[in-house]
Amino acid sequence: MRRILITVPVLVAFAVAQQNPVAEGSSAATHATFLTTPNEPLRERLPMIEGAALGYGLAMTPDSHNAFSLVMGSKQPGANMTTSQSIRDRFFLNYAEGDLSKAIGSPMDTGQANNNTFAAVARHFPVSDPDDLHVMQSDGMHLRAICSQNHTDCHPGAVWGAMVRLPFEWRPGMVLKVRYRSPRGDHSWAPIWMFTGQQISPGPGGNPYQGFGTADALYRATATAFEIDWNDNYSRFGAGVPTGYQIDFGTPDNYGAKWNLKPHPLYWANGNGWRYYGPSYDPEFLRTPFDWSAGFHDLVGNWRGDGTHLIDLFVDGRLVATTYMEYPQETYVDPADGQRKTIAMHLIIGNQAIPAFSPGAAGAQDNDGIPDGWTIVVQEISGWYGNITDPDRYRASPENGLP
């Protein structure tokens, strides 16, 4: 992800679970029904599926077991999320903190700040609202983005996008799977990524700022901030790559984290097999041989727990990249159980249309003129405790490459 961090006071003094209309005519108003308080998912554990498998023949270590599986879509076999309300029951619909009535703060507050890089501002609406951005349909969870002012204002800070954040703690020794279809619009940006920090839901109607600033806070930030981009999902026209054919992966070094050895890619699949990249410190980019916006594909992250500091990225059962990233061992005492834990990361899938750095962004129209052209559709998010056995044997190459 490319982000600009803006330091502002955190806005915490607002009522919980209420609707705060914004006057028509404001720069970010479509109508006056978006919600300005955080959505608070259920406190219960995410559903697990006994025997859930990664698919594509990927074998896992004997001690591996399913942490959770969310299967989405009203007509998907075995789905346990079939309604738009179920999205609200399982995800935070905004990022970690902040007042959703304003497009200010860092991108972690409102989803996107009104700055020179981002256009989308995280917004959420009641279920069945005409501009609801988090919609469950037959094929999965649709995360939409629309231009404000009745779909006419597409300037930075005036595009409203859906954001979901999974209330689950990620650390080394785990596997993540996301099955999704990327957007079709030329100015789409629908990243799948992780960021440091964690948050426990207070439950529907609860106070998300309970104990804010104390050891009992439901939201815990960390002074050691960094991210992992699983796939940034924005078009690379400058490299001659059209929408849907992009994938990039890695840990950008732009938050000031102190590394013994900075994150860097070790391997990346290309048309000639594998090659070593060296310490470039930035996520690498690859053109896929298929159009990710034309169908659903499996993105799997294998965060090795063996102390090697390696993270693998699989696409449809093939290992396409491995990156080196030390995991800073900042710890805290969890007041829920009194145990000392390493600060976790959380998964975010967001619709950040449109990036201001995209060619022609200044003249973009709603959804690039394509029905739901900026929509990312997610069919499954699953996680496992454990790792993929001998991940290097699944490396993509000219002989066993991607479809």
N, C-alpha and C positions, 0 to 999 in steps of 0.2 A: 504494500500500500504506500502511496505517496501522500503524506499528510503534513500539514503545518500546525504545530502546536501553539496555542495561544493561551497564555496564563491569565486567568481571570478568577475572581472569587467564585466558589461553588454556591449555586443558588439552592438553598434548602428550605426556605420558609414559604412553602406553599401548601395548600390543602391537598389531601390525598383523595384520589378517586372521584374527582369532580370534573365537570366540563366547563371550560373557560372560553367563551366565544371571543373571536378576534374580529374587529370591525371590518366590514367590506371596504376595499380600497387600500388596505395595507399591502405591502409589497409581497407578502407571502400568503395572501388569503385567496382560497378558492371559494369557500363559503365559511360560515361561522360555526362549524360543527366538529372541528378536530379537537382532540383531548389534550390538555396541557399538563396532565399528571401521569406519572409512570404507570404502565400496566404491571400488575404484580401477579405472577403465575402461582399455581398451587404449590404448597409446601411439600406435598407427597413425592416420593421417589419417582423418577422417570421409569416408564415400563420397560421390563426386560423380556426378551424372547428366548426361551430355552432352546438351545441348539442353533441359535442364530449364527450364520456363517458369512464370511466375507465374499464368497463366490469366486469364480474364475480359477478354482483350484488352489487358492492361496491357503497354505497350511500355517497353523499357529502353534506356539509352544504348548506343551501338555497342560500347563497350569493356567492357560488362558480361559477367560469366561466373559460372557456378555455383561457389560455394565449397564447398557440401556439400548433400546432400539425404538426409534420413532419411524413408523411407516405411514406415509401420508397420501391422501387422495380418496375421495368418497367411493371410487370404484376400483381401488387397488387391492389385489388379493392380500389378505392378512393385515390390512390397514388398522392401526389403533388411533389414528387421528383422521377424522372424516368431516369435521365442521370447522368453520372459521373461528368459532369459540374455542375449539381445542388448540388453536394456535396461541391464543391468549392464555390458555391454561398451562401451556408448557414452556413458553418463551417470554423473556422480557422483550417488549416491542420497541424500546428505546435503548440507548447505550447506558453507561453506568451511573450517570448522575446529571442533574441539571434541570432547568425549567424549559419544558418543551414548547412554551408559548413564544419563545424568543430564539432567533437564529444567532445566538452569541455563544461565546465560550470555545473551548477546544473541541475538536471533532469527537472526542469521547463524551462530550456533554449532550449535544443535541443531534448527534449523528453526523452532521456536517456543519461547520461554521461558514459564515458568509465571507469567504476569502477568495483569493485569486485562483485557488486550485480546485475547489469543490463547488458544485452547484446544488446538490441535493441536501435537503434539511429533513431530518427524521421527523415524521409525523405519524400519528395513528388516529383512527376514527372508530366509531362504534360499528359493531357487526351490522351488515346490510346497508350501511351508509353508501350512497352512490360513489363516493370517492374513497371507500375502504381500500387500503393498500395491502392488507394482509388477508388474502382470500383463499379458502380451500375450494378446489374444484375437483373434478373427477380424476385428473391425472396427477394431482399433488398440490402442494402449497405454493401459491402464486404470490411472489413479492414484487409489487408494482412500483413504478415511478410515474408521476404525472406533472405537467406544468401547471402552475397556479393560475389564478384569474381566469377560471373556466377553461383551463388547458391552453392558455395563450402566452403566459409569461414564463419563458424558459431561461431567464437570466440567473446567474449565480445567487444562491440563497432563496430563489423563488420556485425551485423544483422540489416537490415533496416525494420522498422515497420511503419504502418499507425497510425496516431494520429488525432483525431478530438476533437475540443473544441467548445462548443456551445456559441455563443455570446448572452447570456441571463443571467440576474442577479437573483440569488437564495437567498432567505431569509426565515425565519420562516413564517408559514401561507401559505405554498405552497405544492403542490403534484407533483411528478415526476413519469413518466412511461417510461420504456424502454422495448421494446419487442425485444428479440434477441435469437440467438443460439450461444452457446459458442464453442470455438475451440475443435478439437478432438485430437490434438497432445499431447503427454506426456509432452513435454517441453513448452507447450503454456502458455501464461500469458496475459490475455485480461481483464484488470480491468475496472470497471465502478465506478467512484469516483468524488468527488468534492474537489476543492481547493480554498483558499481565493484569492481575487483579482478579477479584471474584466478588460475588454478591449472593446473599441468601435472600430468597423472597420472604417477606413478612406474611405472605398469603393474601388473597383478595381482600381489599379494603384495609389492609394493614399499613403501618407507617414505615416506608422504605428508609427513613432517616433515623430510625430508632438507634440510639446510642452513637449518633454520628460524631466522629472525631475521638471516640473512646475505643478501648479494647473490645467493647461489646457491639461495635458497629456491624450492621448487616452487610455493608459495603466496605471492602478493604482494598485500598490502592497499595501500590508498592513504589518505593523510591527507585527501584531497579526496573525501569520500563523498557520493554522491547516487544516486538511482534514477530509472528511467523506468517508469511504469506503462503497459503496453500495453492491458491490460484487467483491472480488479481483480476482477470477477466475484463480487460479493456482492450479496444481495438488498437492495432499497431500499424496504422497506415504508413507511417514514416519508414517502416521496415518492409513495406509491401505486403503486409499480412491483413487480410480482410477480417471482418467480424466473425467470431465463432471458431477461429483457427488458432487461438492464442492460449498459451499456458505459461505462467512464470511462478517461481517457487524460491523461497529463501527468507533470510532475516536481514532486513535493511539496518544499517548501522547509523541511525539518525536520532536516537533518543538520549545519547550520552552515557549509555551503559558502559561499565568498565569490564573489558574482556581481557583474559590472559592471551587469547588468540582470537581475533575477530571472526565472526561468522563468515563462512565462505563455502561455495559449492565445491564438491569433490568430483562428482560425475554428472554428466547430463547426456541423455540419448540424442543423437542426431542421425542423419542419413547414413553416416559411416560407422555407426555403433556408438562407442563411448569415448569420452576424452576428459582429461583433467583440466579444470579451469583455473585453479589457483585462487589466492585471496583477493577477490574483487570486492568483497564486502556488500555487494548488492544482489538482489534476486536476479537469477538468469531467466531468459525468455526463450521459448521454443515454439516453432510453428507446428501445430498438430496436423497429421495427415487426414483428419476428418473434421467435419463441421460440428462443433459442440453445441451450436444453436439449433441444429436440425434434429437432434435426438438426445436421449438420456445416456449419460456415461457415469462410471464409478470413479470417484477420486478418493484414494485411500492414503492416509498418512500413518507411517509406522515410526513412532518416536522410541528409538531403542533405549532399553533400560539397563544396558550392560556397562554403562560408564564410558562408552566411546564418544558420546556427544554427537551421534549421528541421527539424522532424521531422513527417512525415505519417503518418496512420493511415487505412488502407483496410479496408473490410469488403465482402467479395464484389465486389471490383472498383470500389467507389465510395469516393472520398476523403471521409471524414466529419469529419476534424479535422486541424488543423495547429497545432503548438505551437512556441514559441521557447524554446530551451535552449542556452546557451553550453556548450561542452565544455571544461572546464578542462584545460590542456595540461601536466599533471604528467607528467614523463617518468622513465624508468629505463633502465639498460643491461641488456639481456637477456643473461644469461650463456650462453645456448644458441648465440647467433651474434655476440655482441659489439656488436649494433646498439642505438642509442638509440631507444626507442619511447615512444609516449604510453600511459599506463595505460589498459587496456581495460575493458570491461564484459562481464558474462556473463549469459546468459539463464537464468532460473529459472521453472519451472512447479511450483507446489506446491499441495498440498491442505491448506488451513488451517482446515478445518471444526473447530470452529465458532467464529465471532467472538462474543466475550462481549457486544459492543455490539448484537448482533442481538436484536430483541424476542422475548422468550420463551426466550432461550437457556438460562436456568437450568433449565428443565424439558425440554430437548431429549432425544429418544431417538435411538438409533443409526440413522444415515442417515435421520433424520426418518421412520422407519417405511416408507421406500420402498426396494425392492431396489436396492442400489448408488446410493442417492439423493445421496451426497456424492462421486460418482466423476466425474472429468473424463476424457474419452476423446480421445486425440490420434492423428490419422492421418498427419500430416506436419509436419516441421520442416525448412525449407530456407533457405539463405542465399545471397546473391549479392554479389560485389564489383561495385559500380556502383550506379546509381540509376534510378528510373522517370523517363522522359522527360516533361517538362512536366506534373507531377503535378496542377496546378490544373485541367487540362481534364477531369479525372475527378470533379470535385466533385459530391457528391450535392445534389439540389435537388428541389422538387416535381415537376419534369418527368422527372428521371432518378434518383429516389431509391432507397433501399434496398427490397428486396422486401417 
